Amino acid sequence: MRHKWLLVTVLVLGASLLLAAAFFATFERKEITEPVAASGAARYNRFLALEKTLQQMDVPVASLATLEPGKLRLGSGDTLVLGVDPFQINAAEARRLAAWVEGGGHLVMSSGAVHAPLFEELGLLAPGRGRHACRLVSTDDAGDGKDGALLCGDRFKLGEVVAEDIDVSIGDEQDGYLFARVWVGDGMVSMLVNLDMLSRNGLKHAAARQFTRRLLAPGLEQGTVHLVYALDDTSFLTWLLHHGWPALLSLGLLLAAWMAMRSARLGPLMPAPALHRRALLEHVQAAGEFLYRRDSGRSLHGLACQAVLARLYRRDPACSMLSGDALHDRLAQRSGMDAARIARAFLPPVNAQAFRTSIITLARLGSRS
């Protein structure tokens, strides 16, 4: 017996060692990176990665959400990256930015509506848009490297006068441009179809980082880089009424439906009975109450019993020969009711509750027998 347990123990240990060896022989440690949702400033500041990159390069940089002169102090040689739709800029701000560019500033923005106040002040865009196109921006000059980033969008067109002052561009005058740097007075405007390569995860590509450095190069060593990622001059209520009116309308209709469902009725569900019928019902009810008070309902109970028996004798004459339990059993067979309940209904009532119960039973017998 002892040898048997020893053998079992050795087999179990051997199997455990084999399983452990197989596990460690096939186990492979891997590091997996799971992307998570942005939090903190990265949720609302699309230029946070660009700001951190410029800070590491010891370039003066500031992120803002306004164009107010007291907070955004633009100087000659500064660079302004405008990350909002140019159509959001009013005429006064457009005149201020145009004067700053002509005085030696560098404005970086995306193309937008031709009739936006900022474009009208700068006189850059020509009517019409080009076709949608993409260009691979790579780390080499040939533009066909593997490590590249795509610049895609609807091409924009420049005016004939402005086209003569182009410094650098991606595209041509006939088909339109994906990117163009234009001299305006003593300053310049760098315009792209979009600013995706400068925003959020766009800088993870080496080609996008190199392109961004070349894009901001004219002002990196001259002044401060201002990054405007949003405009906070629009109140929340104004934004909600402008963009959220479908949701507000739906909620209003749901609230009105709920109030209509939960509110009290403003009138009877059924029309009131006619006056002559109401008077007849009141007369019958008054007569019944008088008879009940007279002898505690015994006379009314007797009349109800006689009416049920008279109806039964007309339909089944043979029942006139029955009485007592036999009559009650016959009524139970014809009406499908309990014989004991029928028997109690024919007994004189002792109180008001017994009177109501008997009258209800007799009424049902009258309709079923």
C-alpha positions as CSV (number, residue, x, y, z in Angstrom):
1,M,0.0,0.0,0.0
2,R,2.8,2.4,0.9
3,H,4.5,1.7,-2.5
4,K,1.3,2.4,-4.3
5,W,0.9,5.9,-2.7
6,L,4.6,6.6,-3.4
7,L,4.1,5.8,-7.1
8,V,1.0,8.0,-7.3
9,T,2.9,10.9,-5.7
10,V,5.8,10.5,-8.1
11,L,3.4,10.5,-11.1
12,V,1.6,13.6,-10.0
13,L,4.9,15.5,-9.4
14,G,6.2,14.3,-12.8
15,A,3.1,15.5,-14.5
16,S,3.2,18.9,-12.7
17,L,6.9,19.3,-13.7
18,L,6.1,18.5,-17.4
19,L,3.2,21.0,-17.4
20,A,5.4,23.7,-15.9
21,A,8.2,23.0,-18.4
22,A,5.7,23.2,-21.3
23,F,4.3,26.5,-20.0
24,F,7.6,28.2,-19.6
25,A,8.8,26.8,-23.0
26,T,5.9,28.3,-24.9
27,F,5.3,31.4,-22.8
28,E,6.2,34.7,-24.6
29,R,6.2,38.1,-22.8
30,K,4.9,40.9,-25.0
31,E,4.3,44.6,-24.3
32,I,0.9,45.8,-25.7
33,T,0.1,49.5,-26.0
34,E,-3.6,50.3,-25.7
35,P,-4.7,53.7,-26.9
36,V,-6.9,55.6,-24.4
37,A,-9.1,58.6,-24.7
38,A,-7.5,62.0,-24.3
39,S,-7.9,63.6,-20.9
40,G,-7.1,67.0,-19.4
41,A,-5.8,69.7,-21.7
42,A,-5.4,67.2,-24.6
43,R,-9.2,66.9,-24.8
44,Y,-9.8,70.5,-25.9
45,N,-6.3,71.8,-27.0
46,R,-5.6,70.3,-30.4
47,F,-2.1,71.9,-30.3
48,L,-1.0,70.5,-27.0
49,A,1.6,68.1,-28.6
50,L,2.9,71.0,-30.8
51,E,3.2,73.2,-27.7
52,K,5.2,70.5,-25.8
53,T,7.4,70.0,-28.8
54,L,8.2,73.7,-29.1
55,Q,8.9,73.9,-25.4
56,Q,11.5,71.1,-25.7
57,M,13.1,73.1,-28.5
58,D,13.3,76.2,-26.1
59,V,10.9,78.2,-28.4
60,P,8.7,80.7,-26.7
61,V,5.1,79.4,-27.1
62,A,1.7,80.2,-25.7
63,S,-1.7,78.4,-26.1
64,L,-4.8,80.6,-26.1
65,A,-8.5,80.4,-26.7
66,T,-9.1,84.1,-27.6
67,L,-8.1,86.8,-29.9
68,E,-8.6,89.7,-27.4
69,P,-5.7,92.2,-27.7
70,G,-5.2,92.2,-23.9
71,K,-4.5,88.5,-23.9
72,L,-3.0,87.9,-27.4
73,R,-0.2,90.4,-27.7
74,L,1.2,90.0,-31.2
75,G,4.5,91.6,-32.1
76,S,6.5,91.9,-35.2
77,G,8.3,88.6,-35.9
78,D,5.7,86.5,-34.0
79,T,3.9,83.5,-35.4
80,L,0.2,82.9,-35.0
81,V,-1.2,79.4,-35.7
82,L,-4.9,79.9,-36.1
83,G,-6.6,76.6,-35.4
84,V,-10.2,77.8,-35.8
85,D,-12.4,78.4,-38.8
86,P,-11.5,81.8,-40.3
87,F,-15.3,82.5,-40.7
88,Q,-15.5,82.8,-36.9
89,I,-13.3,85.9,-36.9
90,N,-15.3,89.1,-37.1
91,A,-14.4,92.1,-39.1
92,A,-12.6,94.1,-36.3
93,E,-10.4,91.1,-35.5
94,A,-9.7,90.5,-39.2
95,R,-8.5,94.1,-39.7
96,R,-6.2,93.8,-36.7
97,L,-4.7,90.5,-37.9
98,A,-4.2,91.8,-41.4
99,A,-2.4,94.9,-40.1
100,W,-0.2,92.7,-37.9
101,V,0.7,90.5,-40.9
102,E,1.6,93.5,-43.1
103,G,3.8,94.7,-40.2
104,G,6.0,91.6,-40.2
105,G,3.9,88.8,-38.6
106,H,3.6,85.2,-39.7
107,L,0.1,83.8,-39.9
108,V,-0.5,80.0,-40.2
109,M,-4.1,79.0,-40.9
110,S,-6.4,76.7,-42.9
111,S,-8.3,77.7,-46.0
112,G,-12.0,78.3,-45.6
113,A,-14.8,80.4,-47.1
114,V,-13.7,83.0,-49.7
115,H,-15.9,85.6,-48.2
116,A,-14.7,85.3,-44.7
117,P,-13.7,88.8,-43.3
118,L,-10.1,87.7,-42.7
119,F,-9.6,86.6,-46.3
120,E,-11.3,89.7,-47.6
121,E,-8.9,91.9,-45.6
122,L,-5.8,89.9,-46.8
123,G,-7.1,89.5,-50.3
124,L,-5.7,86.0,-50.7
125,L,-8.2,83.6,-52.1
126,A,-9.8,83.6,-55.6
127,P,-13.4,82.4,-56.1
128,G,-13.9,78.7,-56.6
129,R,-12.3,75.6,-55.1
130,G,-10.2,72.9,-56.7
131,R,-10.7,69.2,-56.6
132,H,-10.0,67.0,-53.6
133,A,-6.3,65.8,-53.7
134,C,-3.7,64.2,-51.4
135,R,0.0,64.7,-51.3
136,L,2.5,62.5,-49.4
137,V,4.8,64.7,-47.3
138,S,7.9,62.7,-46.5
139,T,11.3,63.2,-44.9
140,D,13.2,63.2,-48.2
141,D,13.0,65.8,-50.9
142,A,11.6,63.5,-53.5
143,G,8.3,63.2,-51.6
144,D,8.0,59.4,-52.1
145,G,9.5,58.1,-48.8
146,K,7.9,55.4,-46.8
147,D,7.8,57.4,-43.6
148,G,5.4,60.1,-44.7
149,A,2.2,61.9,-43.8
150,L,-0.7,62.7,-46.1
151,L,-1.9,66.2,-46.7
152,C,-5.4,65.9,-48.1
153,G,-8.2,68.3,-48.8
154,D,-10.0,70.5,-51.4
155,R,-7.4,72.6,-53.1
156,F,-7.8,76.4,-52.8
157,K,-6.9,79.0,-55.4
158,L,-5.1,82.2,-55.0
159,G,-5.7,85.6,-56.6
160,E,-3.6,86.6,-59.6
161,V,-1.8,89.4,-57.7
162,V,-1.1,87.2,-54.7
163,A,0.1,84.3,-56.8
164,E,3.1,86.4,-57.9
165,D,4.3,86.6,-54.2
166,I,4.3,82.9,-53.5
167,D,7.4,81.8,-51.5
168,V,6.7,78.0,-51.2
169,S,3.8,76.0,-52.3
170,I,2.4,72.5,-52.9
171,G,0.2,72.6,-56.0
172,D,-0.1,74.9,-59.0
173,E,-2.1,77.8,-60.2
174,Q,-4.3,75.8,-62.5
175,D,-5.4,73.0,-60.2
176,G,-5.1,74.8,-57.0
177,Y,-2.9,74.5,-53.9
178,L,-2.7,72.2,-50.9
179,F,-0.2,74.6,-49.2
180,A,1.1,78.0,-50.0
181,R,3.2,80.6,-48.3
182,V,2.5,84.1,-49.5
183,W,4.2,87.4,-48.8
184,V,1.8,90.0,-47.5
185,G,3.6,93.4,-47.0
186,D,6.5,92.7,-44.6
187,G,4.9,89.5,-43.3
188,M,3.7,86.3,-44.7
189,V,0.7,83.9,-44.6
190,S,1.1,80.1,-44.6
191,M,-2.2,78.6,-45.7
192,L,-3.0,74.8,-45.8
193,V,-6.1,72.9,-46.6
194,N,-6.2,71.7,-43.0
195,L,-4.0,71.7,-39.9
196,D,-4.2,68.0,-39.1
197,M,-0.5,67.4,-39.3
198,L,0.0,70.1,-36.5
199,S,-2.8,68.7,-34.4
200,R,-3.0,66.0,-31.8
201,N,-1.5,62.7,-33.1
202,G,-0.4,64.3,-36.4
203,L,3.1,64.9,-35.0
204,K,3.8,61.3,-34.4
205,H,5.1,60.9,-37.9
206,A,8.6,62.1,-38.5
207,A,7.6,63.7,-41.8
208,A,4.9,65.7,-40.1
209,R,7.4,67.0,-37.5
210,Q,9.9,68.0,-40.2
211,F,7.1,69.7,-42.3
212,T,5.9,71.5,-39.2
213,R,9.4,72.7,-38.4
214,R,9.8,74.1,-42.0
215,L,6.3,75.6,-41.8
216,L,7.1,77.5,-38.6
217,A,10.8,78.2,-39.5
218,P,10.4,81.9,-40.5
219,G,9.4,82.9,-37.0
220,L,11.0,80.3,-34.7
221,E,14.0,82.4,-33.9
222,Q,12.4,85.8,-34.1
223,G,9.5,85.9,-31.7
224,T,6.8,83.9,-29.8
225,V,4.6,81.2,-31.4
226,H,1.0,81.8,-30.4
227,L,-1.3,78.7,-30.7
228,V,-5.0,79.6,-30.9
229,Y,-6.9,76.3,-30.6
230,A,-10.4,77.8,-30.0
231,L,-12.4,81.0,-29.5
232,D,-14.2,81.3,-26.2
233,D,-16.1,84.5,-27.0
234,T,-19.2,82.5,-27.8
235,S,-21.4,81.8,-24.8
236,F,-22.6,78.4,-24.0
237,L,-26.3,79.4,-24.5
238,T,-25.5,80.9,-27.9
239,W,-23.7,77.8,-29.0
240,L,-26.5,75.6,-27.7
241,L,-29.1,77.5,-29.6
242,H,-27.1,77.6,-32.7
243,H,-25.9,74.0,-32.8
244,G,-28.2,72.1,-30.4
245,W,-31.7,73.3,-31.5
246,P,-32.7,69.8,-32.9
247,A,-32.0,68.3,-29.5
248,L,-33.8,71.1,-27.7
249,L,-36.8,70.8,-30.0
250,S,-37.0,67.0,-29.4
251,L,-36.8,67.4,-25.7
252,G,-39.5,70.1,-25.8
253,L,-41.9,67.8,-27.7
254,L,-41.2,64.9,-25.3
255,L,-41.8,67.2,-22.3
256,A,-45.1,68.5,-23.8
257,A,-46.2,64.9,-24.5
258,W,-45.4,63.9,-20.9
259,M,-47.2,66.9,-19.5
260,A,-50.3,66.1,-21.6
261,M,-50.2,62.5,-20.5
262,R,-49.8,63.3,-16.8
263,S,-52.1,66.3,-16.6
264,A,-55.6,66.1,-15.2
265,R,-58.6,65.9,-17.5
266,L,-60.4,69.2,-18.1
267,G,-63.8,67.6,-18.5
268,P,-65.8,64.4,-18.2
269,L,-64.7,61.4,-20.3
270,M,-68.3,60.8,-21.4
271,P,-71.0,63.3,-22.1
272,A,-73.6,64.0,-19.4
273,P,-76.9,62.1,-19.7
274,A,-79.9,63.9,-21.0
275,L,-82.0,65.8,-18.5
276,H,-85.1,63.7,-18.8
277,R,-83.1,60.5,-18.4
278,R,-81.3,61.9,-15.4
279,A,-84.5,62.9,-13.8
280,L,-86.0,59.3,-14.3
281,L,-82.9,57.7,-12.8
282,E,-83.1,60.0,-9.8
283,H,-86.8,59.2,-9.4
284,V,-86.1,55.4,-9.5
285,Q,-83.2,55.7,-7.1
286,A,-85.3,57.8,-4.6
287,A,-88.2,55.2,-4.8
288,G,-85.8,52.4,-4.1
289,E,-84.3,54.2,-1.2
290,F,-87.8,54.8,0.2
291,L,-88.8,51.2,0.0
292,Y,-85.5,50.0,1.5
293,R,-85.9,52.4,4.5
294,R,-89.4,51.2,5.0
295,D,-88.7,47.5,5.8
296,S,-84.9,47.2,5.5
297,G,-85.3,46.0,1.9
298,R,-87.4,42.9,2.5
299,S,-90.1,44.0,0.1
300,L,-87.6,44.8,-2.6
301,H,-85.9,41.5,-2.0
302,G,-89.2,39.6,-2.3
303,L,-90.0,41.4,-5.5
304,A,-86.6,40.5,-7.0
305,C,-87.1,36.9,-6.0
306,Q,-90.6,36.8,-7.6
307,A,-89.2,38.4,-10.8
308,V,-86.5,35.7,-11.1
309,L,-88.9,32.8,-10.5
310,A,-91.5,34.2,-12.9
311,R,-88.8,34.5,-15.6
312,L,-87.7,30.9,-14.8
313,Y,-91.3,29.5,-15.0
314,R,-91.9,31.1,-18.4
315,R,-88.7,29.5,-19.8
316,D,-88.9,26.2,-18.0
317,P,-92.5,25.4,-16.8
318,A,-91.3,22.2,-15.2
319,C,-89.5,24.2,-12.6
320,S,-92.9,25.3,-11.1
321,M,-93.1,21.9,-9.5
322,L,-89.7,22.3,-7.7
323,S,-89.0,24.0,-4.4
324,G,-86.2,24.3,-1.9
325,D,-82.8,22.7,-2.7
326,A,-84.2,21.0,-5.9
327,L,-85.1,24.5,-7.2
328,H,-81.7,25.9,-6.3
329,D,-79.9,23.0,-8.0
330,R,-82.0,23.5,-11.1
331,L,-81.1,27.2,-11.1
332,A,-77.4,26.4,-10.6
333,Q,-77.5,24.0,-13.7
334,R,-79.1,26.7,-15.9
335,S,-77.0,29.7,-14.7
336,G,-73.6,27.9,-14.0
337,M,-73.5,29.5,-10.5
338,D,-72.9,27.8,-7.1
339,A,-76.1,26.3,-5.6
340,A,-75.2,27.5,-2.1
341,R,-74.8,31.0,-3.3
342,I,-78.2,30.9,-5.0
343,A,-79.7,29.5,-1.8
344,R,-78.3,32.4,0.3
345,A,-79.7,34.9,-2.3
346,F,-83.3,33.7,-1.7
347,L,-83.0,34.1,2.1
348,P,-84.3,37.4,3.6
349,P,-81.4,39.9,4.0
350,V,-80.2,40.6,7.6
351,N,-78.3,43.8,6.8
352,A,-77.4,46.2,3.9
353,Q,-74.4,44.1,2.8
354,A,-76.4,41.0,2.6
355,F,-79.1,42.9,0.7
356,R,-76.6,44.1,-1.9
357,T,-75.1,40.6,-2.3
358,S,-78.5,39.0,-2.7
359,I,-79.7,41.6,-5.3
360,I,-76.5,41.2,-7.3
361,T,-76.9,37.4,-7.4
362,L,-80.6,37.6,-8.3
363,A,-79.8,40.0,-11.1
364,R,-77.3,37.6,-12.6
365,L,-79.8,34.7,-12.2
366,G,-82.4,36.8,-14.1
367,S,-80.1,37.3,-17.0
368,R,-78.7,33.7,-17.2
369,S,-81.7,31.5,-16.3
